[in-house]
Amino acid sequence: MDKLGIDIKLLLSQIVNFLILFFLLSKLLYKPLLKLLEDRKKAIVDMQHNVALAKDDLAKMEEERKKIIAGAKKTADEMVKTGAQEAKDLQKEILEKARETGAKLVRETQEANERLKDKISADIEKRTGSMVVNLTKKMLSEIDEETQHKILSGMIKKLN
C-alpha cells in the first residue's frame, strides 16, 4: 500500500481514533440527544392530548353555559309573566276597592242629603206651622168673635 501512498499505521490510527470518537459521541452525545428528542416528542404528544381534552372540556362548558343561560332566561320570563299577572290582579283589586269606596261615598252622600232634606223639611214645617199659627192669630184678632167661631167650626169639621 505504500505504492498507493497510504500509510497503514496512519490509517489504523485514524480508524482507531474514528472508532473512539464514534463511541464517545454515541455514548455522550447521540444517546442523550435521542433521549431528549424522544422526551420532547412525548411532551408534544401529551400536550396535543391535553389540548384535545381542553377542547372537549371547553365544548362541554360552553354547552353548560348555554343551558344555564337558557334556564335563567326562562326563569326571568316566568318572573316577568308572574309579575305582570300580579300587577293586573293588584290593579283589579285597587279598581274594585275604588269602586266600593266610590259607591259607599255616594250612598253616604245620598243618606246625608236625605237627612238634610228631612231636617230642612221638618224645619220648614215647624216654621210654616209657627207662621200659620201667628198669621191665624193675627187674622183672628182682626175678625170679630162670631166670624171667628164660624171659621173655627168649619175648620174643625174639615179636619174631622
PyMOL commands that set and color helices and strands:
alter all, ss='L'
color gray80, all
select helices_A, chain A and resi 8-142+145-159
alter helices_A, ss='H'
color red, helices_A
deselect
rebuild
show_as cartoon
